[in-house]
Amino acid sequence: MRGLMMDAPLMISGILRHAALNHGGREIVTRLPESGEIHRYGYRDAWKRSQQAAHALTKLGVAPGERVGTIAWNTHRHFELYYAVSGIESVIHTINPRLKPEQIAWIINHAEDKIVFFDTTFAPIVDGIAQHCPGVEKWVLMAGAEHKPEMKTEILTYEELIADEPEEFDWPVFDEHAAACLCYTSGTTGDPKGVLYSHRSTVLHAMSSIAPDVIGGGSEASILAVVPMFHVSAWGLPYGAPMAGAKLVMPGAQLDGASLYELIDGEDVTYMVGVPTVWLGVLDYLRKNEKRLDKVEKILSGGSALPEALLRAYEEGYGVTMQQGWGMTEMSPIGTIGTLKPNHDGLPQDEKVKIKLKQGLGVYGVELRVVSEDGKILPRDGKSSGHLQVRGPWIASQYFKRDSDDQFTDDGWFDTGDIAHLDDDGYMTITDRAKDVIKTGGEWISSIDLENAAMGHPDVAQAAAIGLPHPKWQERPLLVVVPKEGCSPTEQQIQDYIAEKCAKWWVPDAVEFVEELPLGATGKVLKTDLRERFKDYKLGEDKPKKARPEASAAPETDNGGEKRKKFLGIF
């Protein structure tokens, strides 16, 4: 017997319609990339302009299923395109500008983007790749004509494109399983892989994300979305915030501590979402300028492991609850959230911190399991580590334009590539990426735990641990450290500190100090680069032969800068 409920398809356009009708005056605030000025309007205005954009896209000949690319920051225009493109049954393809230019060109061609929208700061990227993207029919600058830069590429401007279009659009209703968004992985090991989200998966993910213990926030919330819209849909915030009626604050291109604090303070931000490196920058600004976070209630940090020192700094120094989230591009991305339960209220602070540093509890809709090398499902005992696998309605079933991949199991699970364990209380802890775990003498050392221990040292800004060959133990850890500004810790000091925090056999055999760590397009440390740089480093001798290669540059945040222009010379 079937239930007697209506069968209404889940449409992304319905989210913004809901916000316009029920939270029309709630603001979207943007720091404009082209000028640095603050732009503000309500969800009702965004709804009208999204309909204008939908008309413009239709006139440009964008058909259902065709891809429309964006190379853009978190802005109101990018927000409008999220709804306009998917609303006409086309696919918005958000492109990470921090990828190498040749990778950007590759994924534009692989996705077969028909039109690409871009912010002013990314004009040099477009000029460098346009000739290598023959399938792109139009390049559209996301600004007005007054901000049109000199370019060799023929372009349109967004404001001129939508200016004369009607503010009402007859949105089509179609199969909720239709593709809506396309996002590529960061491509740290081979070509980037496309993940194709549907209307159904996107709406369900947004509904789950606004639960109080996940991202949460209602119409009273003011959310600062620092996590980029160009990667994994800003963790679903452009959908979850209007669904909940929350104020949405978007920082544009200025992600430094001072600029973010100006928005935090000026827009009464209550909740902030971003990666640990962002919160380190804000923390540095707060300390140097003796600022407070009087309105901020919660910070969600994800993308890489949350350092204990960072969590304690915000919670104990500023009274802000800090949560760790975990997920992947293939998961839309939210999978777990590190939140406490009521029965934890009476625990000592140190015990609470230990729980919060776990990756957390699975959100509703995501199933987790851990399996051994031979595929046996391991118990939830808090110690049996194995390969972490997931499944659920917003998790990829395969990659775009790829027939098969080993990561998708025969029984319908996705292998994340992480080594993890689950406990009987539901908490998941990642001990390492399968490719990053350090195997020494038949035992495993978690590079994540080793890095977190090192970053607790008062003189350490960042740390990365890699395994290097050892004549006796198979592998031993090398720790690569970025000291804090003005600090000069010694190798012995770091080793002694770690010995107090970890098992003695975890202590790295050597410590190397560098000015910066190589970072990938999503801000994660590129362990592959570190292994290559230190491939001739010898452990297991009386005096390690310390090949000291030049530290490779971290990716530019100012993509119009000179280093980025030099990158474009590859074409």
JOHU-V816766 format. One record per residue. SS is DSSP state (a for helix, b for strand, c for the rest). OMEGA is omega in whole degrees, 0 to 359 (NA if undefined). Layout:
SS|OMEGA + SS|OMEGA
This chain:
c|178 + c|174 + c|184 + c|178 + c|176 + c|178 + c|181 + c|181 + c|179 + c|182 + c|177 + c|180 + a|180 + a|179 + a|182 + a|175 + a|178 + a|181 + a|181 + a|183 + a|188 + a|180 + c|189 + c|182 + c|179 + c|194 + b|162 + b|184 + b|182 + b|165 + b|188 + c|179 + c|186 + c|185 + c|185 + c|180 + c|179 + b|176 + b|178 + b|172 + b|183 + b|180 + a|178 + a|178 + a|179 + a|178 + a|179 + a|183 + a|175 + a|178 + a|174 + a|179 + a|178 + a|176 + a|182 + a|179 + a|179 + a|178 + a|178 + c|175 + c|178 + c|185 + c|177 + c|179 + c|179 + c|185 + b|176 + b|184 + b|172 + b|171 + b|195 + c|176 + c|174 + b|181 + c|179 + a|179 + a|177 + a|177 + a|180 + a|180 + a|176 + a|184 + a|182 + a|184 + a|181 + a|182 + a|178 + c|178 + c|172 + c|187 + b|176 + b|182 + b|180 + b|188 + c|182 + c|183 + c|180 + c|170 + c|176 + c|182 + a|180 + a|176 + a|178 + a|178 + a|182 + a|184 + a|174 + a|179 + a|180 + a|179 + a|184 + c|178 + b|180 + b|179 + b|176 + b|174 + b|182 + b|176 + c|184 + a|182 + a|182 + a|177 + a|178 + a|177 + a|181 + a|179 + a|181 + a|186 + a|189 + a|182 + a|180 + a|180 + c|187 + c|182 + c|180 + c|183 + c|181 + b|171 + b|187 + b|177 + b|182 + c|180 + c|175 + c|183 + a|182 + a|180 + a|182 + c|182 + c|173 + c|182 + c|175 + c|178 + c|177 + c|185 + c|168 + b|174 + b|186 + a|185 + a|176 + a|183 + a|185 + a|192 + c|187 + c|183 + c|178 + c|181 + c|176 + c|182 + c|179 + c|185 + c|178 + c|172 + c|186 + c|181 + c|181 + c|177 + c|178 + c|180 + b|182 + b|186 + b|178 + b|179 + b|180 + b|174 + c|187 + c|173 + c|179 + c|178 + c|181 + c|181 + c|175 + c|180 + c|184 + b|176 + b|189 + b|181 + b|178 + b|174 + a|181 + a|183 + a|182 + a|180 + a|179 + a|178 + a|179 + a|179 + a|178 + a|186 + a|184 + c|172 + c|185 + c|182 + c|178 + c|174 + c|175 + c|180 + c|175 + c|183 + c|178 + c|185 + c|172 + b|190 + b|174 + b|182 + b|177 + c|176 + c|193 + c|174 + c|180 + c|178 + c|178 + a|172 + a|180 + a|180 + a|177 + a|183 + a|179 + a|176 + a|183 + a|182 + a|178 + a|177 + a|181 + a|183 + c|181 + c|171 + b|183 + b|182 + b|185 + b|191 + c|182 + b|186 + c|187 + c|186 + c|178 + c|184 + a|182 + a|181 + a|179 + a|180 + a|178 + a|178 + a|179 + a|183 + a|186 + a|183 + c|178 + c|182 + c|178 + c|186 + b|184 + b|184 + b|180 + b|183 + c|184 + a|182 + a|176 + a|183 + a|172 + a|179 + a|178 + a|179 + a|179 + a|179 + a|180 + a|183 + a|183 + a|184 + a|177 + c|179 + c|179 + c|176 + c|189 + c|183 + c|185 + c|180 + c|189 + b|173 + b|171 + b|181 + b|180 + c|181 + c|173 + c|186 + c|179 + c|178 + c|180 + a|182 + a|179 + a|178 + a|181 + a|182 + a|181 + a|185 + a|184 + a|182 + a|186 + a|177 + c|182 + c|176 + b|179 + b|179 + b|174 + b|175 + b|177 + b|176 + b|182 + b|174 + a|182 + a|184 + a|173 + c|10 + b|195 + b|178 + b|180 + b|176 + b|180 + c|180 + c|178 + c|176 + c|180 + a|181 + a|177 + a|187 + c|184 + c|182 + c|172 + c|183 + a|181 + a|179 + a|177 + a|180 + a|179 + a|180 + a|183 + a|178 + c|170 + c|180 + c|169 + b|182 + b|175 + b|176 + c|179 + c|181 + c|180 + b|174 + b|181 + b|169 + b|178 + b|182 + b|179 + c|180 + c|181 + c|174 + c|179 + c|178 + b|185 + c|183 + c|176 + c|184 + c|178 + c|181 + c|182 + c|183 + c|177 + b|183 + b|182 + b|178 + b|184 + b|170 + b|181 + b|187 + c|175 + c|177 + c|185 + c|175 + c|172 + c|179 + c|181 + c|178 + c|175 + c|185 + c|184 + c|176 + c|182 + c|183 + c|179 + b|187 + c|181 + c|181 + c|168 + c|177 + c|176 + b|178 + b|187 + b|186 + b|179 + b|169 + b|187 + b|169 + b|179 + b|176 + c|186 + c|176 + c|177 + c|184 + b|177 + b|178 + b|174 + b|178 + b|177 + b|163 + b|181 + c|182 + c|184 + c|181 + c|182 + b|184 + b|185 + b|177 + c|180 + c|179 + b|179 + b|171 + b|178 + c|178 + a|180 + a|180 + a|179 + a|178 + a|180 + a|177 + a|181 + a|183 + c|172 + c|179 + c|185 + c|182 + c|185 + b|177 + b|180 + b|179 + b|176 + b|180 + b|176 + b|176 + b|177 + b|181 + b|178 + b|185 + c|183 + c|191 + c|183 + b|175 + b|171 + b|183 + b|166 + b|179 + b|178 + b|190 + b|168 + b|180 + b|173 + c|181 + c|179 + c|181 + c|180 + c|179 + c|178 + c|177 + a|182 + a|179 + a|179 + a|180 + a|179 + a|180 + a|181 + a|180 + a|178 + a|186 + a|187 + c|173 + c|185 + a|183 + a|174 + a|185 + c|183 + c|179 + c|181 + b|178 + b|176 + b|181 + b|181 + c|180 + c|180 + c|177 + c|176 + c|182 + b|177 + c|186 + c|179 + c|176 + c|179 + c|179 + b|179 + c|180 + a|179 + a|178 + a|180 + a|179 + a|179 + a|182 + a|184 + c|184 + c|180 + c|180 + c|185 + b|173 + c|176 + c|176 + c|181 + c|178 + c|179 + c|175 + b|188 + c|171 + c|184 + c|181 + c|177 + c|177 + c|179 + c|186 + c|171 + c|182 + c|181 + c|170 + c|174 + c|187 + c|174 + c|185 + c|186 + a|181 + a|178 + a|179 + a|178 + a|177 + a|185 + a|180 + a|180 + a|181 + c|NA
